[in-house]
Amino acid sequence: MKIVTRATAIKNLKKYIGKDLAELTVQFGINPFLNGKQNKGWKGLVLERLAGLQTNVSKAPNGLTIEANHECFHRRYVDELWLFGDRISAGMEKEVLLAQEMNIPIVPKTEGTKRDLERLELKS
């Protein structure tokens, strides 16, 4: 297994600032639509590949971790968080909390995510 440090992943991702992720799906053989529905994980898969990570690998054994989506938040590449799906998953909830902490607008795009976002805001 190839180990990719946080520094290397950031260096790799910087090359793609301003590029359209949807156009890169073809290069990596990632389908943004499966069975007529949007594949919610396609953006993360593209970012993992661009960073040099193997799919579903998030931690290096020496403790150097990379959370590609969170790194995009911290580098201010994300200016608005859109929520899709029938509910807010545990991973989405972490991004919602991070967006709230960083004062990034959160826009639920479905009834399910709107409902769950209201519940999360009531907890706070």
PyMOL CGO cylinders between C-alpha atoms (Angstrom):
from pymol import cmd
from pymol.cgo import CYLINDER

trace = [
    CYLINDER, 0.00, 0.00, 0.00, 1.35, 3.40, -0.99, 0.3, 1, 1, 1, 1, 1, 1,
    CYLINDER, 1.35, 3.40, -0.99, 1.40, 5.90, 1.91, 0.3, 1, 1, 1, 1, 1, 1,
    CYLINDER, 1.40, 5.90, 1.91, 0.39, 9.44, 1.02, 0.3, 1, 1, 1, 1, 1, 1,
    CYLINDER, 0.39, 9.44, 1.02, 1.09, 12.07, 3.66, 0.3, 1, 1, 1, 1, 1, 1,
    CYLINDER, 1.09, 12.07, 3.66, -1.09, 15.11, 4.21, 0.3, 1, 1, 1, 1, 1, 1,
    CYLINDER, -1.09, 15.11, 4.21, 1.60, 17.35, 2.68, 0.3, 1, 1, 1, 1, 1, 1,
    CYLINDER, 1.60, 17.35, 2.68, 1.82, 15.20, -0.45, 0.3, 1, 1, 1, 1, 1, 1,
    CYLINDER, 1.82, 15.20, -0.45, -1.95, 15.04, -0.83, 0.3, 1, 1, 1, 1, 1, 1,
    CYLINDER, -1.95, 15.04, -0.83, -2.22, 18.84, -0.55, 0.3, 1, 1, 1, 1, 1, 1,
    CYLINDER, -2.22, 18.84, -0.55, 0.56, 19.28, -3.11, 0.3, 1, 1, 1, 1, 1, 1,
    CYLINDER, 0.56, 19.28, -3.11, -1.23, 16.90, -5.48, 0.3, 1, 1, 1, 1, 1, 1,
    CYLINDER, -1.23, 16.90, -5.48, -4.60, 18.63, -5.02, 0.3, 1, 1, 1, 1, 1, 1,
    CYLINDER, -4.60, 18.63, -5.02, -3.20, 22.13, -5.62, 0.3, 1, 1, 1, 1, 1, 1,
    CYLINDER, -3.20, 22.13, -5.62, -2.57, 21.21, -9.26, 0.3, 1, 1, 1, 1, 1, 1,
    CYLINDER, -2.57, 21.21, -9.26, -6.32, 20.96, -9.80, 0.3, 1, 1, 1, 1, 1, 1,
    CYLINDER, -6.32, 20.96, -9.80, -7.56, 24.21, -8.26, 0.3, 1, 1, 1, 1, 1, 1,
    CYLINDER, -7.56, 24.21, -8.26, -10.08, 25.74, -10.62, 0.3, 1, 1, 1, 1, 1, 1,
    CYLINDER, -10.08, 25.74, -10.62, -10.63, 22.50, -12.56, 0.3, 1, 1, 1, 1, 1, 1,
    CYLINDER, -10.63, 22.50, -12.56, -14.11, 21.04, -13.03, 0.3, 1, 1, 1, 1, 1, 1,
    CYLINDER, -14.11, 21.04, -13.03, -14.32, 17.81, -11.02, 0.3, 1, 1, 1, 1, 1, 1,
    CYLINDER, -14.32, 17.81, -11.02, -17.12, 16.52, -13.25, 0.3, 1, 1, 1, 1, 1, 1,
    CYLINDER, -17.12, 16.52, -13.25, -14.80, 16.58, -16.27, 0.3, 1, 1, 1, 1, 1, 1,
    CYLINDER, -14.80, 16.58, -16.27, -12.23, 14.50, -14.36, 0.3, 1, 1, 1, 1, 1, 1,
    CYLINDER, -12.23, 14.50, -14.36, -14.71, 11.68, -13.68, 0.3, 1, 1, 1, 1, 1, 1,
    CYLINDER, -14.71, 11.68, -13.68, -14.08, 10.29, -17.17, 0.3, 1, 1, 1, 1, 1, 1,
    CYLINDER, -14.08, 10.29, -17.17, -10.33, 10.18, -16.57, 0.3, 1, 1, 1, 1, 1, 1,
    CYLINDER, -10.33, 10.18, -16.57, -10.83, 8.04, -13.44, 0.3, 1, 1, 1, 1, 1, 1,
    CYLINDER, -10.83, 8.04, -13.44, -13.77, 5.98, -14.71, 0.3, 1, 1, 1, 1, 1, 1,
    CYLINDER, -13.77, 5.98, -14.71, -16.10, 7.34, -12.03, 0.3, 1, 1, 1, 1, 1, 1,
    CYLINDER, -16.10, 7.34, -12.03, -19.78, 7.61, -12.89, 0.3, 1, 1, 1, 1, 1, 1,
    CYLINDER, -19.78, 7.61, -12.89, -21.56, 10.54, -11.18, 0.3, 1, 1, 1, 1, 1, 1,
    CYLINDER, -21.56, 10.54, -11.18, -24.88, 8.85, -11.95, 0.3, 1, 1, 1, 1, 1, 1,
    CYLINDER, -24.88, 8.85, -11.95, -25.73, 5.26, -11.09, 0.3, 1, 1, 1, 1, 1, 1,
    CYLINDER, -25.73, 5.26, -11.09, -29.06, 3.64, -11.95, 0.3, 1, 1, 1, 1, 1, 1,
    CYLINDER, -29.06, 3.64, -11.95, -30.51, 7.04, -12.90, 0.3, 1, 1, 1, 1, 1, 1,
    CYLINDER, -30.51, 7.04, -12.90, -29.62, 8.61, -9.54, 0.3, 1, 1, 1, 1, 1, 1,
    CYLINDER, -29.62, 8.61, -9.54, -26.73, 10.83, -8.55, 0.3, 1, 1, 1, 1, 1, 1,
    CYLINDER, -26.73, 10.83, -8.55, -23.83, 8.92, -7.02, 0.3, 1, 1, 1, 1, 1, 1,
    CYLINDER, -23.83, 8.92, -7.02, -23.36, 11.05, -3.87, 0.3, 1, 1, 1, 1, 1, 1,
    CYLINDER, -23.36, 11.05, -3.87, -19.77, 9.94, -3.39, 0.3, 1, 1, 1, 1, 1, 1,
    CYLINDER, -19.77, 9.94, -3.39, -18.37, 10.81, -6.82, 0.3, 1, 1, 1, 1, 1, 1,
    CYLINDER, -18.37, 10.81, -6.82, -16.75, 14.08, -5.71, 0.3, 1, 1, 1, 1, 1, 1,
    CYLINDER, -16.75, 14.08, -5.71, -14.94, 12.42, -2.83, 0.3, 1, 1, 1, 1, 1, 1,
    CYLINDER, -14.94, 12.42, -2.83, -13.73, 9.62, -5.09, 0.3, 1, 1, 1, 1, 1, 1,
    CYLINDER, -13.73, 9.62, -5.09, -12.32, 12.14, -7.58, 0.3, 1, 1, 1, 1, 1, 1,
    CYLINDER, -12.32, 12.14, -7.58, -10.61, 14.12, -4.78, 0.3, 1, 1, 1, 1, 1, 1,
    CYLINDER, -10.61, 14.12, -4.78, -9.10, 10.92, -3.35, 0.3, 1, 1, 1, 1, 1, 1,
    CYLINDER, -9.10, 10.92, -3.35, -7.65, 10.01, -6.74, 0.3, 1, 1, 1, 1, 1, 1,
    CYLINDER, -7.65, 10.01, -6.74, -6.32, 13.53, -7.35, 0.3, 1, 1, 1, 1, 1, 1,
    CYLINDER, -6.32, 13.53, -7.35, -4.69, 13.52, -3.91, 0.3, 1, 1, 1, 1, 1, 1,
    CYLINDER, -4.69, 13.52, -3.91, -2.98, 10.23, -4.79, 0.3, 1, 1, 1, 1, 1, 1,
    CYLINDER, -2.98, 10.23, -4.79, -4.94, 8.15, -2.29, 0.3, 1, 1, 1, 1, 1, 1,
    CYLINDER, -4.94, 8.15, -2.29, -6.31, 4.70, -2.91, 0.3, 1, 1, 1, 1, 1, 1,
    CYLINDER, -6.31, 4.70, -2.91, -10.09, 4.53, -2.70, 0.3, 1, 1, 1, 1, 1, 1,
    CYLINDER, -10.09, 4.53, -2.70, -11.37, 4.22, 0.89, 0.3, 1, 1, 1, 1, 1, 1,
    CYLINDER, -11.37, 4.22, 0.89, -7.93, 4.80, 2.43, 0.3, 1, 1, 1, 1, 1, 1,
    CYLINDER, -7.93, 4.80, 2.43, -8.02, 7.66, 4.90, 0.3, 1, 1, 1, 1, 1, 1,
    CYLINDER, -8.02, 7.66, 4.90, -5.28, 7.00, 7.49, 0.3, 1, 1, 1, 1, 1, 1,
    CYLINDER, -5.28, 7.00, 7.49, -1.61, 6.32, 7.23, 0.3, 1, 1, 1, 1, 1, 1,
    CYLINDER, -1.61, 6.32, 7.23, -0.18, 3.95, 9.86, 0.3, 1, 1, 1, 1, 1, 1,
    CYLINDER, -0.18, 3.95, 9.86, 2.10, 6.66, 11.26, 0.3, 1, 1, 1, 1, 1, 1,
    CYLINDER, 2.10, 6.66, 11.26, -0.88, 8.85, 12.22, 0.3, 1, 1, 1, 1, 1, 1,
    CYLINDER, -0.88, 8.85, 12.22, -0.66, 11.26, 9.30, 0.3, 1, 1, 1, 1, 1, 1,
    CYLINDER, -0.66, 11.26, 9.30, -4.26, 11.54, 8.17, 0.3, 1, 1, 1, 1, 1, 1,
    CYLINDER, -4.26, 11.54, 8.17, -5.96, 13.17, 5.23, 0.3, 1, 1, 1, 1, 1, 1,
    CYLINDER, -5.96, 13.17, 5.23, -9.57, 14.13, 5.12, 0.3, 1, 1, 1, 1, 1, 1,
    CYLINDER, -9.57, 14.13, 5.12, -9.82, 15.52, 1.61, 0.3, 1, 1, 1, 1, 1, 1,
    CYLINDER, -9.82, 15.52, 1.61, -13.20, 17.14, 2.07, 0.3, 1, 1, 1, 1, 1, 1,
    CYLINDER, -13.20, 17.14, 2.07, -12.23, 18.82, 5.34, 0.3, 1, 1, 1, 1, 1, 1,
    CYLINDER, -12.23, 18.82, 5.34, -9.00, 20.07, 3.81, 0.3, 1, 1, 1, 1, 1, 1,
    CYLINDER, -9.00, 20.07, 3.81, -11.09, 21.81, 1.13, 0.3, 1, 1, 1, 1, 1, 1,
    CYLINDER, -11.09, 21.81, 1.13, -13.03, 23.57, 3.89, 0.3, 1, 1, 1, 1, 1, 1,
    CYLINDER, -13.03, 23.57, 3.89, -9.90, 24.71, 5.72, 0.3, 1, 1, 1, 1, 1, 1,
    CYLINDER, -9.90, 24.71, 5.72, -8.33, 26.02, 2.53, 0.3, 1, 1, 1, 1, 1, 1,
    CYLINDER, -8.33, 26.02, 2.53, -11.54, 27.99, 1.88, 0.3, 1, 1, 1, 1, 1, 1,
    CYLINDER, -11.54, 27.99, 1.88, -12.27, 26.19, -1.40, 0.3, 1, 1, 1, 1, 1, 1,
    CYLINDER, -12.27, 26.19, -1.40, -15.81, 25.63, -0.09, 0.3, 1, 1, 1, 1, 1, 1,
    CYLINDER, -15.81, 25.63, -0.09, -17.99, 28.71, 0.12, 0.3, 1, 1, 1, 1, 1, 1,
    CYLINDER, -17.99, 28.71, 0.12, -21.35, 26.94, 0.51, 0.3, 1, 1, 1, 1, 1, 1,
    CYLINDER, -21.35, 26.94, 0.51, -22.29, 23.43, 1.66, 0.3, 1, 1, 1, 1, 1, 1,
    CYLINDER, -22.29, 23.43, 1.66, -25.13, 21.79, -0.29, 0.3, 1, 1, 1, 1, 1, 1,
    CYLINDER, -25.13, 21.79, -0.29, -26.85, 18.79, 1.26, 0.3, 1, 1, 1, 1, 1, 1,
    CYLINDER, -26.85, 18.79, 1.26, -28.45, 16.10, -0.90, 0.3, 1, 1, 1, 1, 1, 1,
    CYLINDER, -28.45, 16.10, -0.90, -30.01, 12.76, -0.09, 0.3, 1, 1, 1, 1, 1, 1,
    CYLINDER, -30.01, 12.76, -0.09, -32.82, 11.42, 2.02, 0.3, 1, 1, 1, 1, 1, 1,
    CYLINDER, -32.82, 11.42, 2.02, -31.00, 12.16, 5.28, 0.3, 1, 1, 1, 1, 1, 1,
    CYLINDER, -31.00, 12.16, 5.28, -27.81, 13.63, 6.76, 0.3, 1, 1, 1, 1, 1, 1,
    CYLINDER, -27.81, 13.63, 6.76, -25.28, 10.83, 7.22, 0.3, 1, 1, 1, 1, 1, 1,
    CYLINDER, -25.28, 10.83, 7.22, -22.65, 10.77, 9.98, 0.3, 1, 1, 1, 1, 1, 1,
    CYLINDER, -22.65, 10.77, 9.98, -20.03, 12.03, 7.51, 0.3, 1, 1, 1, 1, 1, 1,
    CYLINDER, -20.03, 12.03, 7.51, -22.31, 14.80, 6.30, 0.3, 1, 1, 1, 1, 1, 1,
    CYLINDER, -22.31, 14.80, 6.30, -22.99, 15.79, 9.92, 0.3, 1, 1, 1, 1, 1, 1,
    CYLINDER, -22.99, 15.79, 9.92, -19.25, 16.33, 10.46, 0.3, 1, 1, 1, 1, 1, 1,
    CYLINDER, -19.25, 16.33, 10.46, -19.17, 18.60, 7.42, 0.3, 1, 1, 1, 1, 1, 1,
    CYLINDER, -19.17, 18.60, 7.42, -22.27, 20.48, 8.66, 0.3, 1, 1, 1, 1, 1, 1,
    CYLINDER, -22.27, 20.48, 8.66, -20.61, 21.08, 12.03, 0.3, 1, 1, 1, 1, 1, 1,
    CYLINDER, -20.61, 21.08, 12.03, -17.41, 22.22, 10.33, 0.3, 1, 1, 1, 1, 1, 1,
    CYLINDER, -17.41, 22.22, 10.33, -19.37, 24.56, 8.04, 0.3, 1, 1, 1, 1, 1, 1,
    CYLINDER, -19.37, 24.56, 8.04, -21.20, 26.02, 11.05, 0.3, 1, 1, 1, 1, 1, 1,
    CYLINDER, -21.20, 26.02, 11.05, -17.90, 26.51, 12.88, 0.3, 1, 1, 1, 1, 1, 1,
    CYLINDER, -17.90, 26.51, 12.88, -16.43, 28.29, 9.84, 0.3, 1, 1, 1, 1, 1, 1,
    CYLINDER, -16.43, 28.29, 9.84, -19.59, 30.35, 9.12, 0.3, 1, 1, 1, 1, 1, 1,
    CYLINDER, -19.59, 30.35, 9.12, -20.08, 28.69, 5.73, 0.3, 1, 1, 1, 1, 1, 1,
    CYLINDER, -20.08, 28.69, 5.73, -23.71, 28.78, 4.53, 0.3, 1, 1, 1, 1, 1, 1,
    CYLINDER, -23.71, 28.78, 4.53, -25.46, 25.40, 4.55, 0.3, 1, 1, 1, 1, 1, 1,
    CYLINDER, -25.46, 25.40, 4.55, -28.14, 24.75, 1.92, 0.3, 1, 1, 1, 1, 1, 1,
    CYLINDER, -28.14, 24.75, 1.92, -30.31, 21.64, 2.27, 0.3, 1, 1, 1, 1, 1, 1,
    CYLINDER, -30.31, 21.64, 2.27, -31.48, 20.61, -1.22, 0.3, 1, 1, 1, 1, 1, 1,
    CYLINDER, -31.48, 20.61, -1.22, -33.94, 17.88, -0.21, 0.3, 1, 1, 1, 1, 1, 1,
    CYLINDER, -33.94, 17.88, -0.21, -36.74, 17.55, 2.33, 0.3, 1, 1, 1, 1, 1, 1,
    CYLINDER, -36.74, 17.55, 2.33, -34.80, 14.86, 4.23, 0.3, 1, 1, 1, 1, 1, 1,
    CYLINDER, -34.80, 14.86, 4.23, -31.66, 16.97, 4.64, 0.3, 1, 1, 1, 1, 1, 1,
    CYLINDER, -31.66, 16.97, 4.64, -33.76, 20.03, 5.53, 0.3, 1, 1, 1, 1, 1, 1,
    CYLINDER, -33.76, 20.03, 5.53, -35.50, 18.05, 8.28, 0.3, 1, 1, 1, 1, 1, 1,
    CYLINDER, -35.50, 18.05, 8.28, -32.24, 16.63, 9.65, 0.3, 1, 1, 1, 1, 1, 1,
    CYLINDER, -32.24, 16.63, 9.65, -30.51, 20.02, 9.52, 0.3, 1, 1, 1, 1, 1, 1,
    CYLINDER, -30.51, 20.02, 9.52, -33.31, 21.53, 11.60, 0.3, 1, 1, 1, 1, 1, 1,
    CYLINDER, -33.31, 21.53, 11.60, -32.84, 18.72, 14.17, 0.3, 1, 1, 1, 1, 1, 1,
    CYLINDER, -32.84, 18.72, 14.17, -29.09, 19.34, 14.28, 0.3, 1, 1, 1, 1, 1, 1,
    CYLINDER, -29.09, 19.34, 14.28, -29.60, 23.06, 14.78, 0.3, 1, 1, 1, 1, 1, 1,
    CYLINDER, -29.60, 23.06, 14.78, -32.02, 22.38, 17.64, 0.3, 1, 1, 1, 1, 1, 1,
    CYLINDER, -32.02, 22.38, 17.64, -29.32, 20.28, 19.36, 0.3, 1, 1, 1, 1, 1, 1,
    CYLINDER, -29.32, 20.28, 19.36, -26.79, 23.13, 19.22, 0.3, 1, 1, 1, 1, 1, 1,
]
cmd.load_cgo(trace, "trace")
